[in-house]
Amino acid sequence: MTAPRTWLFLGIANALLAAILAATGAHGPMAPTTPFLLHILSTASLFHFIHSLAMIEFGLWLAQNPNHNNVTGIFFLTGTVLFVGSLYALVFTTITLPGLLTPIGGALLMLGWITWGLQVLLPSKRHG
């Protein structure tokens, strides 16, 4: 599978997972019952959906710009797993330790946007 198709697939799979987890949090037996946990779930869902779409768009962009690298997608995926995953863990479990991963994941998501912007602005060093 080519890199663009990989990012398209990962973005689509993440969007599906975001929909499943949002529905579970809204209607399932594990639905949060406090305003604080509802806010955390809302934040997790929002960031999950946004960065799922970002991975899809990055895959489409990379297909048109094949001389650029995958670092942006790697930051988006890793950041999503750490940031969003830690928030979901706080909502759906009694484990609070994942909260330590949240800022690391957030920083990785920011790096994803920064590296994508730099790839758009700067010429590719790879020649094809």
C-alpha positions as CSV (number, residue, x, y, z in Angstrom):
1,M,0.0,0.0,0.0
2,T,1.4,3.4,-0.9
3,A,1.9,6.1,1.7
4,P,-1.1,8.2,0.6
5,R,-3.4,5.2,0.7
6,T,-2.1,4.3,4.1
7,W,-2.9,7.7,5.5
8,L,-6.3,7.6,3.8
9,F,-7.1,4.2,5.4
10,L,-5.8,5.3,8.8
11,G,-7.8,8.5,8.7
12,I,-11.0,6.5,7.7
13,A,-10.4,3.9,10.4
14,N,-9.9,6.6,13.0
15,A,-13.1,8.4,11.9
16,L,-15.0,5.1,12.3
17,L,-13.5,4.6,15.7
18,A,-14.3,8.2,16.7
19,A,-17.9,7.6,15.7
20,I,-18.1,4.4,17.7
21,L,-16.6,5.9,20.8
22,A,-18.7,9.0,20.6
23,A,-21.8,6.9,20.3
24,T,-20.7,4.6,23.2
25,G,-20.1,7.7,25.3
26,A,-23.4,9.2,24.5
27,H,-25.7,6.2,24.7
28,G,-23.8,3.2,26.0
29,P,-23.7,1.7,29.5
30,M,-20.3,3.4,30.0
31,A,-21.6,6.9,29.2
32,P,-20.1,9.5,31.5
33,T,-22.4,10.9,34.2
34,T,-20.6,14.0,35.4
35,P,-20.3,17.3,33.5
36,F,-16.5,17.0,33.8
37,L,-16.4,13.6,32.1
38,L,-18.9,14.8,29.5
39,H,-16.6,17.7,28.7
40,I,-13.5,15.4,28.4
41,L,-15.5,13.1,26.1
42,S,-16.6,16.0,24.0
43,T,-13.0,17.2,23.7
44,A,-11.7,13.7,22.8
45,S,-14.4,13.3,20.2
46,L,-13.8,16.7,18.6
47,F,-10.0,16.1,18.4
48,H,-10.4,12.6,17.2
49,F,-12.7,13.6,14.3
50,I,-10.6,16.6,13.3
51,H,-7.4,14.7,13.2
52,S,-9.0,11.7,11.4
53,L,-10.0,14.2,8.7
54,A,-6.5,15.7,8.8
55,M,-5.0,12.3,8.1
56,I,-7.4,11.8,5.2
57,E,-6.6,15.2,3.8
58,F,-2.8,14.6,4.4
59,G,-3.1,11.3,2.4
60,L,-4.8,13.2,-0.5
61,W,-2.2,16.0,-0.3
62,L,0.7,13.5,-0.2
63,A,-0.7,11.8,-3.4
64,Q,-0.4,15.1,-5.2
65,N,3.0,15.8,-3.6
66,P,4.8,12.5,-3.5
67,N,8.3,13.9,-3.0
68,H,7.4,14.9,0.6
69,N,7.6,12.7,3.6
70,N,5.3,11.0,6.1
71,V,6.4,12.8,9.2
72,T,3.2,14.8,9.4
73,G,1.0,11.7,9.3
74,I,3.2,10.0,11.9
75,F,2.8,13.0,14.2
76,F,-1.0,13.1,13.6
77,L,-1.4,9.3,14.3
78,T,0.9,9.2,17.4
79,G,-0.6,12.4,18.8
80,T,-4.1,11.1,18.3
81,V,-3.3,7.8,20.0
82,L,-1.7,9.6,23.0
83,F,-3.9,12.7,23.3
84,V,-7.3,11.3,22.4
85,G,-6.6,7.8,23.8
86,S,-5.6,9.2,27.2
87,L,-8.8,11.3,27.3
88,Y,-11.0,8.3,26.4
89,A,-9.2,6.3,29.1
90,L,-10.0,8.9,31.6
91,V,-13.7,8.8,30.5
92,F,-14.2,5.1,30.2
93,T,-12.0,3.7,32.9
94,T,-11.0,4.6,36.5
95,I,-7.3,4.8,35.5
96,T,-6.0,8.4,35.8
97,L,-2.4,7.7,34.8
98,P,-3.1,8.2,31.0
99,G,-3.7,11.9,31.8
100,L,0.1,12.2,31.9
101,L,0.2,11.3,28.2
102,T,-2.3,14.0,27.2
103,P,0.1,16.9,26.9
104,I,2.6,14.8,25.0
105,G,-0.1,13.8,22.5
106,G,-1.2,17.4,22.2
107,A,2.4,18.5,21.4
108,L,2.6,15.8,18.7
109,L,-0.6,17.0,17.1
110,M,0.8,20.5,17.0
111,L,4.0,19.2,15.5
112,G,1.9,17.5,12.8
113,W,0.3,20.8,11.8
114,I,3.7,22.6,11.9
115,T,5.5,20.0,9.8
116,W,2.7,19.9,7.3
117,G,2.8,23.7,7.0
118,L,6.6,23.5,6.5
119,Q,6.2,20.8,3.8
120,V,3.8,23.1,2.0
121,L,6.1,26.1,2.2
122,L,9.4,24.5,1.6
123,P,10.5,22.6,-1.4
124,S,11.0,18.8,-1.0
125,K,14.6,17.6,-0.6
126,R,13.7,14.2,-2.0
127,H,13.8,13.9,-5.8
128,G,11.8,11.4,-7.5
